Amino acid sequence: MPSQEQWQLSGSAPELYERYAARYMLGPWAPGLVAQAHLKPGERVLDLACGTGLIARLVAPAVGVTGRVTGLDLNAGMLAVARALPAPPGAPITWVQGSALAMGFPDASFEVVLCQQGLQFFPDRPAAVREMHRVLVPGGRVALSVWSGVSPYHAAVGEALRQHVGAGAAASFSASRVVPDAGELRRLVVEAGFRDVAIEPCVMNVRLPAVEGFVLSHLAATPVASAVAAVDSRARAALAEHVGRALRGYVDGDGLTLPDEANVVTALA
């Protein structure tokens, strides 16, 4: 199981995360996850493991000025970026630093909890899902997503890191893809007290820029940034070339189009 420590960002990485990871890796999936929540004006919504606030900024217009949006994340750097970005129209957003395992909110504080690609990092997944249930009103809604398997891009980058940087960097990068399968997801949610559980496997073709120019910038937005920076320029160039060769079958014009998969879970408290 990946740990929160494996995926904590520091220095300039949170800003780069917003520019590369949030935009290209998470951004295409975000509207679909928000749509699964069927938001209504005036609702109180928690964006759990909010990162730089991608989901929260989509939610604010949907719940309107009478709603309330809270973004919770463990990483202070991510929250600093979230606070610095322009506020969207609609509900005000409150950014809170804290743990998913002990959120600090009263019982029944929210009508909706959303969590995009955060569950796999929580060191105690059952405790985190129980906390989601606790902070929801009776009948409240949860919608969360986790990756399903390893995308061609992540497989190629993981192998390139192993060969040109080291096994530790490869393991750290791949941590986001060490995920519970559909059966484990259902068990976690049901045992936390949720009902009407649905798990939808989703497949999407994701568009990336030309990979040789993108991959090193993307890695600078991950916990392996320092390990990649520590190798010499020839190793970094070899890493980028390795990924480019591995993904040449996905080249589409001036970029790449490649498939990715996620499981989306919805349930009622």
N, C-alpha and C positions, 0 to 999 in steps of 0.2 A: 504494500500500500504506500502511495506517495505521502509525504508529510508536508505540512504547511511550511516547514523550514526549507524544504527543497524548492519551493516556488515563491520565495519572498524576494522582492526586488529592491535595490537600493541605488543611490547615486542618480544618474540620468536615466536608468532603466525604466522607471514608471512613465516618463515622458515618451520614450521610444515605444513602450508597450502600447500607449494610446495611438501612436502614429502607425505602428505596423501590426501588432497582434490584434488589438481591438478592431482596427479597420478591416483587416483582411481575413483574420481567422474567426473572430466572433461576430463582427458586424453583419455578415450575411444571414446569420442565424437568429439575430436578436428580434427582428419584427415578428417572426413566427412564434417565438416563445411568448412574447407579450400578447399576441393574439390569442394564445391558448388560455390566458387568464380571464378573458371576457370582461375587461375592466369597465367600471361604471363611474360616472361623475360623483365626486365626493368620497370615494373610497380611500382608505389608508393602505398604503402598499409598502412592503419591505423588499428592497433589492439586497439580497444576502450574498456576501462575497462579491461586492459591487465593483471592485477594481476601480477603474477610472470613471465609472458611472454610466456606462453605455446603456444599460437597461433602464436605470432611473430616469435618464433624460428622455427616453421614449415613453415612459409611463406618465410623466408629469402632464403633458398635454391631454392624455386620455382621461385622467381623473379630474382635470380642470382645477380652477382656482379654489374650489371648495374641498378638494382632496388634499392628501398629505403623502409625501414620498420620503422614505428614509433609506439611505444607503449605508450598509454596515460592511466594514472590511477590517482585517487585522493589520493591514499594511499602511503605515502613515504616509509613505511616499505616494502610493496610489490615490489616497484621499486628498492629498495636496493638489495633485493634478486635477482630480474631479472638481474640487472647489474653484480652481483657477479657470476652468472652461466656462464659456458663456452659458448662463442659465436659460433653459428652454421656457417657452410660455407654459402657463398652466400652474399646477401645484408647486408650492415651494419644496425644495429638496433639502433635507437635513443630513449631513454626512457625519457618521459616528464610527470611531475606531473601537473595535471590540471583537470578541471571539464568537463564532457560531455555536460554540458549546455552552456558553453562558451569556446570553445576549444582553441581559440587563434591562429588558423591557418588561412591563407588567404583563400578566396574562391577558389574552384577548385584546391585544393592541392593534391588530391589523385585520383587514378583510382579505388581503392577498399577500402571499410570500412568493417571490420569484428568485430563482437561483440558477444562473447560467454558468455551467462548467466550474462549479465550486465544490460540489459534494465529494469529488474524488480526493480533494486535498485535506478534508477534515480528518484529524487523527482519530476521532471517535464518531464514525458515521451514524450509528444508532442514536447517540446523544444529540447530534446536530439535528436529525430529523424529528426527534422528540421535542426539541426546542422550537422548531418550525411549527409543530402542532400546538405547543403551549401558547405561543404568541398570537395565534389565529383565533378569531371569534368562532363560536360553534357554527359550522356550515361554511367557514372561510375556505379559501381556495389556495392550493399550492400548485405551482408549475415549475419544474426544474428540468435541466438537461445535463446529460453527460455524453461524452464521445462514445461511439460504439466501434471498437477496433482501432486500427492504426491506418491513417490516410497514407497514400503514396508519398506525399510530401514529407510527413513525419518519419516514415520508414527510411526514406532516402537521407534525410538530415541526420537521423539517429545513427545510421551506419557510417556516414561521412565523419561524424564526430568521433565515433569509436576508432576509426582508422587514423584520423589526422589530429585529434586532440587527446582522446583518452576515454577509457571505459566509464570513468566517473562522470564525465561531462555527458556522455551518451545516455547514461541512466537518469541523470538529473533532467535532461531535456525530455526524455520519454515519460517522465513521471505523470504528466497531464493525461496520458493515454492509458494509465493503469487504472481501469475503471470497473465498477460493479456491472455485471451483466443484467439483463432484463429480469431474471429470476431473483437475483439479490436485491435489485431495486424494489421490486414488488414486496419482498419480505420486509425490507427496511421500512417502507412506508406503511404497510399494514400493521406491523408490530408497534409502530409509533402511535397508532390509534386512528389513522386516516381510513376513509371509506371511499367507495366508488373510484377505485384506483384504475387508471388507464395508462398504458405505456405504448407510445407510438414510435416505431422506428422511422427515422427520417433520413433521406439521402439527398444531398445537394451537390451540384457542380459549383466549385468555388474558383473564383478568378484571382490569380496572383500576377504580379509584375514579372518581367523576365528574371528567372530565378538566380542567375549568376550575380546580378546586382542586388537582389532582394535578400538572399539568405543571410549574408553577414549582418545586414541591418536588422533583420528579424532576430537573429541570435543575440544581438546587443540589447534586445528588449526582454531577454530571458535570464534565468539564474546562471546560465553557463557563460554569460558575457565575459566575466573575468578570465575564465579558463581559455576561451577563444582568443582573447586579447593577449594572453601570456605566450601563445605559440608564435613562431616567426611568420613573416608575411608569406613565405612560400607555402607553409602549411595551411594558412587561411585561404590562399588562392587555390590550393589543391582541394580543400574542402568544398569551395564553391564550384569548382569544375566537376568534382565527383557528383554533387547534387544535380548539376546541369545535365550530365550524361545519363544519370539514373532516370531523369524525368523528361528526356527529350521526346518521348512518345506523347506527352501531354502538351507540347508547344502548340499554341493557338495564336497566330498573329504575333504581336509584340509581347505576349505573356504566356501564361499557362492556364488551362482549364482542367481541374482534376476533381474527382469525386471525394466526398467525405460523408461520414455517417454519424448520427447521434440518436440517442434515445431520449424522448421527451415524456416526462411523467406528469400527470395531473391527478389530483385527488381532492377530496373534501374533508375538512376537519370535523 
